[in-house]
Amino acid sequence: MDDISIAETGYLVVDERAVTVSFQATPPSGARFACAIQALDEDFGVVGWRVVEYAPFPETTRSFTERVPTLALATTGTVKECWTI
């Protein structure tokens, strides 16, 4: 994970076409980074995913909530991985 600390803080199944995933990220100081966020169904199959890029920020840790479109009803959402870019 390129020394990026991630703490998932929750998810919300919006409807059968979307889920939101909330998390906190602590990247290296001044680093641009990206995260792959996914939505999973009850069998842990991937029903949606999204890669989001973030600009550097001055705070040590920052909170994010990202919406992930889905092809079917998700039962959870998670941050798969993050990396510096």
C-alpha positions as CSV (number, residue, x, y, z in Angstrom):
1,M,0.0,0.0,0.0
2,D,2.9,2.4,-0.5
3,D,3.0,3.5,3.2
4,I,-0.6,4.8,3.0
5,S,-2.5,4.0,6.1
6,I,-6.3,3.4,5.5
7,A,-9.0,3.0,8.1
8,E,-12.4,2.1,6.8
9,T,-15.1,4.0,8.8
10,G,-18.3,2.6,7.1
11,Y,-20.3,2.0,4.1
12,L,-23.9,2.6,3.0
13,V,-25.9,0.6,0.4
14,V,-27.7,3.5,-1.3
15,D,-29.8,1.2,-3.6
16,E,-29.3,-1.6,-6.1
17,R,-27.1,0.7,-8.2
18,A,-24.7,2.3,-5.7
19,V,-22.9,2.0,-2.4
20,T,-20.8,4.7,-0.6
21,V,-17.6,3.8,1.2
22,S,-16.2,6.1,4.0
23,F,-12.6,5.9,5.1
24,Q,-9.6,7.9,6.5
25,A,-6.3,8.0,4.6
26,T,-2.9,9.0,5.9
27,P,-0.5,9.1,2.9
28,P,3.2,10.2,3.0
29,S,3.4,14.0,3.3
30,G,2.8,15.8,0.1
31,A,2.0,12.7,-1.9
32,R,-0.6,12.3,-4.6
33,F,-2.3,8.9,-4.3
34,A,-5.1,6.8,-5.6
35,C,-7.4,4.2,-4.1
36,A,-9.4,1.3,-5.6
37,I,-12.8,1.1,-3.9
38,Q,-15.1,-1.8,-4.5
39,A,-18.6,-3.0,-3.9
40,L,-19.2,-6.7,-3.0
41,D,-22.4,-8.8,-3.1
42,E,-23.4,-11.4,-0.5
43,D,-21.1,-14.0,-2.0
44,F,-18.2,-11.5,-1.9
45,G,-18.3,-11.1,-5.7
46,V,-17.3,-7.7,-7.1
47,V,-20.4,-5.9,-8.4
48,G,-18.8,-2.4,-8.7
49,W,-15.4,-0.7,-8.4
50,R,-13.9,2.7,-8.9
51,V,-10.4,4.2,-8.8
52,V,-10.2,7.7,-7.3
53,E,-7.1,10.0,-7.4
54,Y,-6.4,12.4,-4.6
55,A,-4.2,15.6,-4.6
56,P,-1.7,16.1,-1.8
57,F,-3.2,17.7,1.3
58,P,-1.7,19.4,4.3
59,E,-3.5,17.4,7.0
60,T,-1.9,14.3,8.4
61,T,-5.1,12.3,8.0
62,R,-8.2,13.1,6.0
63,S,-11.7,11.5,5.7
64,F,-13.3,10.6,2.4
65,T,-16.7,9.2,1.3
66,E,-16.8,7.9,-2.2
67,R,-19.8,6.6,-4.3
68,V,-19.3,3.4,-6.2
69,P,-21.8,2.5,-9.0
70,T,-22.9,-1.1,-9.0
71,L,-24.2,-3.6,-11.5
72,A,-26.3,-5.4,-8.9
73,L,-27.2,-5.0,-5.2
74,A,-24.1,-4.8,-3.0
75,T,-24.0,-5.9,0.6
76,T,-20.8,-4.1,1.5
77,G,-18.2,-1.7,0.2
78,T,-14.5,-1.6,0.9
79,V,-11.2,0.0,0.0
80,K,-9.3,-2.7,-1.8
81,E,-5.9,-0.8,-1.9
82,C,-4.3,2.6,-2.2
83,W,-1.0,3.6,-3.7
84,T,1.1,6.8,-4.4
85,I,1.1,8.2,-7.9
